[in-house]
Every structure is written in C-alpha cells, then in structure tokens.
C-alpha cells in the first residue's frame, strides 16, 4: 500500500506541527501533503523548515473542501487519507488503516478528545435515507482507495460545511463500503474551558437541504428529514427563550435564517442535481477547476 496523507490547515501552526510529529513517528513512509490557506501565523515557514513534508500547497480560499480537493489532486498514493491538522494519529492508526482498507473502499475511525474529567470518543453513525443505507465517516480521519475518490470527483466545493456527509451520501449511491476501525484512532488535546461556538443556522440548513435535494431530489423523505431537524432545533431555541439564554428577537432571527437557508439550499440543490445527473452528483468537484493553488512547493 502506498499511502498519501492530506492535511488541510488554517492558522494552526502548533497543532499542525504536533500532527506532523505523530505521523513521522507512526507512519514514517507516508507521503505527506499539507494544504495551507491562507494562514497568517507562520505555518508556511514552519512547514518549509521540516524534512518530513513532501508537498506544501498554498491557497487563497478558506473553504475546507477546496483544500481537500487541492491535496487530493497532487497525492500519488493508491490510498489517500484525510487528517485534520489539529489531530494526532495514535500508535495503532496505520495498522488499523491497512487492515480496514483491505476489505473496504473507505475506512474511518474515532477521535479521542481529552477533557478535564476524562476522555470522549466516537462511534459508527449510520442512517437510512430514501431507502439508501448511508454510513457516515469522520472527515478529519478517513482513508479512501484512490479509485473511489476519482469516482466521487473529490468533495463538493459548494459546501462550506457538511462536505464529508455529502460524500457519504454519494458513496452510498455508488454502493461503496465504509468500514469502521476502532483502532484507527486520532487524538485531540485542547483546553476544556474554551469559548462556546455560535451556530451558523443559515449555512447549517442551506448545506443540509442542498445535499439532500442534490442527492435524492425533492421527495417526502427529504422534506420530512429537513423538517425534523428544523422542529428539533426550534424547540431547543424556544427552551432557550424560556430559560432566558436567548432573546425572543434572537429566536425569531434564527427562524428567519433557517427558512432562508432551506430555500437557498433547495434551489441550489436542484440546480446541482440538474448539472450533474450522474451518480457522482458533484458539479463542484476536483475536475471542475485548476486554479486552487496560488503556490506549490514539491520536494518529492
């Protein structure tokens, strides 16, 4: 197996350095491709000073799926892994990947997060949507057979979030297998008292509706699934108003953002479905543009 590891990064120099150190220790023969863009924390200099990175690509676009595709384009391995810049592979990672990819098209594993009160982990997530069995994967810890990535034409660059989930729907459409390897684990260390991230409700529902409509069309099942998410989030937001955590005007604004997101996602999803009627369902994939990189350093 010839393994390439693609690491998209943005303003994460120290975390990326730790991730690269772990790869050098536990997967020393892998081809390493770092896709940076556009960082302002000295990431470029740090990477260029290392001797264990094979390719560095500089981008001007902050879209994660653009970064993934830029790395996939230059990776030469017959197996391509995607690793998040702030995750470090654990000792069994490589052997679990090798075992899993022997019998599956895609293999993924859990992320361990160290907290003050212990450690959290993940488990396999599956769902049935419009009669299709979908196995989701961790977009920051996953490996593909090269021909599978080619059949998907990489990731959909329209999406600012949910690119991995969209790819999981399309993998299911091809009948590709996704294996869960519990030992293919990665670790993330962070301060547990960090700030609380705010939801971008508009993009959450825009992405959700887009990928459902693009992959399945407007059907009762897709409408029901979108409505189920909206109702659940609406109830949670209403409870926030009751508790005083959310203002009534904030709750109304959230509802407006959700509605606009659903309408935009449905419209754009129908356009995307019409533009690519094949099973690939990716009108914004790897093959659609050649201007992602603003600079490329190749030391192979």
N, C-alpha and C positions, 0 to 999 in steps of 0.2 A: 504494500500500500504506500503510495506517495501522498503525503498529507500536506495540504496548504492550510494555514490558519489566517483568517482575515479579521483584523481588529479595527473597527471604526472608532474614532476618538474625537473628543471636542473638549478642550480646556480641562484635561485630566492627566497632566504630565506625571504626577507622582503615582497615581493609581495605575496608569499605563506601565510605568517602569516596574511596578511590583508584578503586574500581569506578565510582562515580558520575562522577568526573572524566573517566574514559576514555569513558563513554557521552556525556557532554556534548561531548566533542571529536569522537567518531567517529559518533555517532547523535544529533545535537542536536535533531532533530524528533520523537524517540520520546516517547511517554507513559511516564513513569517511576512505578512503583508499588512502594513499599518496604513490606514486611510485617515488623514488628519484634516479636519476642516470646519471652519477656519479658526484655529486656536490662537490665543494671544498670551499664552503662559509659558512659552519656551519649549513646547512639545517638539517642534521641528529640530531644534538644536540637540535636545536630549536623544532623539531617535538617531540622528545622523552621527552621534558620537558612539553609538553601540555597534558591535560587530555581529549581532545575532538577528538583525532585521534585514530581510532580503530586498524588500521594496517599500518605499515610502511614497504615498500619493497625497498631494496637497489639493484640497477642494476649496471652492468659494461658497458652496451650497451647504446649509446646515441640515438638510434632510437626511435622516438615517438611512433610508432606503437607497438614496443616491450613493451614499458612502458604501453600503453593502455591494451594490452593483459595480462600483468602481473597483473594489477589491476583487470581486469575482472575475471581472474581465481579465485581470493580469495574473491571477492564480493559475499555476500549472499542474497542481496535483490532481490525481484521479479521485481524490476525496477532498472536499473543501469544507472546513469548519469555520463557523462564525462565532467569535468570542467577544463579549462586551469588555471594553477597556478597563473597567473597574472590578473585574472578576479574575481570580487566580485559580488555575487548574490545580486539583489535588493529585496526590501520587497515583491513584488508580485510573485517572482520567483517560490516558492514552490507551491502556489495555482494554478498558471498557468500551471505548470508541471502536477499536479494532474488532472486538468480538461482536459488537452490535451491528456494524456496517457489513459484516459478512453475510448476514441473513435478512437485512432490511435495506431499503433505499435511503432512509433518513434515520439518524439516531440522535436522541436528545437525553439530557439528564437534569438533575436537580441543582438548585442554587442554595447553598447554605449561607445564612446571614447570622453573624454573631451579634447578639444583643446583651444587654447588661444582665438579663435574667435567664440567659441560656441561648439556644440556637434554634432558628426556624429552618424548615426545608420545604420542598415542594413535592407534589405527586403528579401522576399522569392525569391529563384532562382530556376527556372525550365527549362528543355530543353527536346527536343525530339531527340533521337539518335537511328538510325536504327529502327525506329518505336516504340521505347520504351520511355515511359514518365518517366523522371528522375527528382526527387525532391532532391535537394542538401540540406545538413544540415551543421550547424556550428559545426565543430569537437571539439570546445572548450566550447560548451554549448548545449548539446544534452542529451536526456534520451531515453533508449530503454527498451522495455519489455525483460525480461531475455531470453525467448524462441527465440526471434528474434536474439539476439546476438549469441545464441547457433547455430541457423540455418546458420548464417554468418560465424561461427567459428572465431569470432572476426575480427581483422584487418589484412591486408596483410603486413607482416613484410619485404617483399622485398622492399617496398616503403619507401624512406626517406622523401618524400613529396607526398601529394595527397592521403593519406590513407582514409580520410573521403569521398573524391569524389569517390574513388573506391568502398567504402562501399555503397554509394548512388546508383551506377550502379547496384550492386548486390542486394540491397533491391528492386529495380525496377524489377529485374529479378524474384524475388520471389513474386512480386505483393504486397509487404508490403506498408502500408500507412505511410507517413511522414506528420505530422501536423505542422503548423506554429503558434506559440503562441506569439503574440507581447508583452504580459506582462511577459513572461518568459525571462526577460532581465538581462544581466550582464553588469558590468561597468568596464572600464579600465581607470585608471588615469596615465598620462605619460607626460614627457616634450616634447612639440611640436617641439623643435629645435634640436631633436636628429639627429644622422647621417643617411645618406641615405644607405639603404641596397643594396648590389650588387646582381644581378640575377645570379643564377647558371643555365645558359641556358642549359647545358648538362643534368642536372638532371630534369629540368622542362620538357624537351621534351622526355627524357627517361621515366619519370613517366607517362606523357600524353599518349604516344604511347603504353606503357606497359598495362595500364588499359583499353584502347580502344581495343587493339588486344586480350587481355586476355578475356574480357567480350563479344566481338562481332565478333572476328576473323578479318581477313584482307578483308574488304569489301569496295566498293566505298564510302560508308558513312563515314567510319573511316579514309580512306585516305584523303577524302575531308576536314574533320574536322581538321586533323593534318596540312594539307597544308594551311588551312585558318589561323590557329594560326601562322604558320611559316611566311607566307607572311605579316601578320599584324605586327609582331614583326620585320621582316626585313625592312619594310617601316619605322617604328619608329626609328630603328637603323640608317638607311640611312639619315633620317632627322637630327639625332644627328651628323652625319658627316658633313652635310651641315652647321649646326649651330656651329660646332667646339667643341661640347661636347664629341664627340667620334672620335678617330683617324681612318683612313682607315684600318690600320692593326688590330685595335681593332674590327672593323666591320667584317673584314674577319675572325678573330678568333672566333667571335660569331657565324658566319655562319658555321664554322667547328664544333663547339661544338654542335650546333643544329643538324647538319647532323649525327654526331656520336651518339647523344642522341636518335634520331629517329631510327637509325639502331639497336642500342643495345636494346632499348625498344621493338621494333617489334620482334626481335629474342627471347628475354626473355619472351615476352607476349605469343608467340606461344608455347614455352616450358611449360609455366604455364598453358595454355589452354589445352594442351595435358595431363599434370599431374593431373589436376582436371577437369574432363568433366561434373561433376555435376553442378547444379545451384549455388552451394556455390562458385565456382570459387576462391578458396583460398588455394593454395598449401603451403602457408607460414602462416597458422593461429594458433590459440590458441592450438589446439590439436597436433601440429606438433613437439613440443619440451617441455621439462620440466626443462630446465637449465637456465631460465631467471634470477632468483633471486640469488644474492650472499649472502644476509642476509634478514631475515624476523623477524619483531617484531610484535607480535599479542597480543593485550591487551583485546580481546573480552572475 
